Amino acid sequence: MTTSITTGEVQKAAAELARMRSSLKGWLKYRALNDQVLTGQARVRKPLPYAQRVVASSRDMATEQELADRLHALLDAVMPGHTLPNADLRSNPQGAVQLAQIAIAGGAQVSGPVAAGSLFSGAHPWLWPALIVGGLLLTVTTAIKTAADVAKDREEKACIEAGACTDYGFWLKAGGIAMAAWVAWTQMGGREAFHSMTRRRS
């Protein structure tokens, strides 16, 4: 007995897939910047040896291995018959990156034999939401997003500490404080109170 797939389930799966891809893109952005630091190709505001030590020591290979394993499991389920990169980071240190790129691109980067006889055997990204409906694959998709967010946070912090990235969060907070101070000074009587106080002192 088969259970029919509802539109709502597919929409939920599509939303989870979109969130997963967004998290993977964020992680890949900072990982690529840090890779440039490690190879000496990035412009850094700190001494290069220090920047490279920061990046190398901050990289969380356990999280990357978790990402690689889960991405491989997901892609193997939605792209049966395709040859995927090796997920074992001991023999393929870029395995998680390669699998993430495939997950983002929807399989366009993979070449290899495709199992015949089934509509769902191809790497058609528009079919993925229907294929991940259900507990197991939906859970894997959510777990990939969580691991990617953790890895992205570590890579971003390392990038900032190495001097290869700007801490935009700090400047946004500083800008917000400056704006609040300006409003208080010009719109809420701060200027008048200051002048009144200085006149009393004089």
QUIGIRA-V995734 format. One record per residue. PSI is psi in radians with two decimals (999 if undefined). OMEGA is omega in degrees with one decimal (none if undefined). NEAR is the number of other ideal C-beta (glycine too) atoms within 8 Angstrom. Layout:
# QUIGIRA-V995734
PSI,OMEGA,NEAR  PSI,OMEGA,NEAR
This chain:
# QUIGIRA-V995734
2.23,-178.4,2  2.61,178.3,3  2.26,-178.6,4  2.61,179.1,4  2.21,-178.5,7  2.78,177.6,6  -0.69,179.7,5  -0.69,179.2,6  -0.73,179.0,9  -0.71,177.9,12  -0.71,177.2,9  -0.77,179.2,10  -0.68,178.8,16  -0.69,178.6,9  -0.73,178.3,8  -0.69,179.1,13  -0.72,179.3,12  -0.73,178.3,8  -0.71,178.1,9  -0.81,-179.3,14  -0.68,178.2,10  -0.74,178.7,8  -0.70,177.9,14  -0.71,177.9,14  -0.73,178.8,9  -0.75,178.6,11  -0.83,-178.1,14  -0.61,179.6,12  -0.91,-176.7,9  -0.53,177.5,14  -0.70,178.7,11  -0.72,177.0,8  -0.75,-179.6,13  -0.57,174.8,15  -0.64,177.3,8  -0.60,175.0,10  -0.79,-177.9,17  -0.59,-180.0,9  0.04,178.5,6  0.29,-177.2,7  -0.14,-178.1,5  2.62,173.6,9  2.09,-177.0,4  2.63,179.8,11  0.02,177.2,5  2.84,174.2,10  2.35,-173.8,6  -0.79,179.1,9  -0.69,177.8,6  -0.81,179.8,9  -0.73,-179.9,15  -0.66,177.3,12  -0.71,179.6,8  -0.82,-177.8,12  -0.80,-177.0,14  -0.70,-177.3,8  -0.37,-177.3,6  -0.34,-176.7,11  2.20,-176.1,11  1.64,-176.4,9  -0.45,177.4,7  -0.74,177.6,6  -0.69,178.0,11  -0.65,178.2,12  -0.68,176.2,10  -0.75,176.8,9  -0.82,-178.5,15  -0.78,-178.7,14  -0.79,-177.0,9  -0.67,176.4,12  -0.73,179.5,15  -0.74,179.5,11  -0.75,179.7,9  -0.86,-177.1,14  -0.62,178.6,14  -0.54,-179.7,9  -0.66,-176.4,10  -0.20,180.0,13  0.96,-178.0,12  2.46,178.6,9  -0.20,179.4,8  2.55,176.6,13  2.10,-178.4,6  2.72,176.8,11  2.69,177.6,9  2.24,-177.8,6  -0.11,-179.7,13  1.92,-174.7,8  -0.25,177.2,12  -0.58,178.6,4  -0.28,179.1,5  1.47,-176.4,11  -0.39,179.6,4  0.22,-175.6,7  -0.79,-179.7,13  -0.71,179.3,13  -0.82,-178.4,9  -0.75,-179.7,10  -0.65,177.4,16  -0.71,178.7,14  -0.66,177.9,10  -0.75,-179.8,14  -0.63,179.0,14  -0.75,-176.2,10  -0.20,-179.6,9  0.44,175.6,9  0.00,-176.1,13  -0.40,-175.7,7  -0.06,-174.9,6  2.35,172.4,11  2.61,-179.6,4  3.07,-178.9,7  2.51,178.2,6  2.31,179.2,9  2.32,-176.8,8  2.84,172.0,5  0.05,-179.8,4  2.37,177.5,6  -0.58,-174.4,5  0.13,-179.1,7  -0.23,-178.6,10  2.95,-179.6,8  1.03,-179.0,11  1.91,-175.0,8  -0.47,179.6,9  -0.24,175.7,5  -0.28,-172.7,11  -0.78,179.6,12  -0.72,178.7,12  -0.57,-177.4,9  -0.46,-177.9,10  0.04,174.3,16  2.41,-179.8,12  2.84,-171.7,6  -0.87,-170.5,5  -1.00,-175.7,6  -0.59,177.6,14  -0.67,177.1,13  -0.72,178.3,8  -0.75,179.8,12  -0.77,178.4,14  -0.69,179.4,10  -0.64,176.8,9  -0.78,179.2,16  -0.79,-178.9,13  -0.81,179.8,9  -0.67,178.9,12  -0.67,177.7,15  -0.72,178.5,11  -0.81,-179.5,10  -0.70,179.6,14  -0.73,-179.4,13  -0.76,179.5,8  -0.76,-179.3,12  -0.68,179.9,15  -0.78,179.5,10  -0.69,177.9,9  -0.69,179.8,14  -0.72,178.4,14  -0.80,-179.1,11  -0.59,179.9,9  -0.22,-179.9,16  0.30,178.9,9  -0.22,-179.8,14  2.79,175.5,10  2.42,177.3,5  1.47,-177.4,7  -0.51,178.0,6  -0.71,178.4,6  -0.80,-177.5,7  -0.56,175.4,9  -0.72,177.9,8  -0.75,178.9,8  -0.71,178.1,8  -0.68,177.6,8  -0.71,178.0,8  -0.75,179.4,8  -0.70,179.1,8  -0.73,178.4,8  -0.69,178.5,8  -0.71,179.8,8  -0.75,179.0,8  -0.76,179.2,9  -0.63,-178.3,9  -0.74,-172.5,10  -0.53,-172.0,8  -0.30,-173.7,5  0.36,173.3,7  0.15,-178.9,5  -0.73,-178.6,9  -0.80,-179.0,8  -0.71,179.0,7  -0.68,179.4,8  -0.82,-179.7,9  -0.67,178.8,8  -0.75,-179.2,8  -0.71,-179.2,8  -0.58,178.6,8  -0.66,179.2,7  -0.68,179.9,6  -0.59,-179.0,5  999,none,4
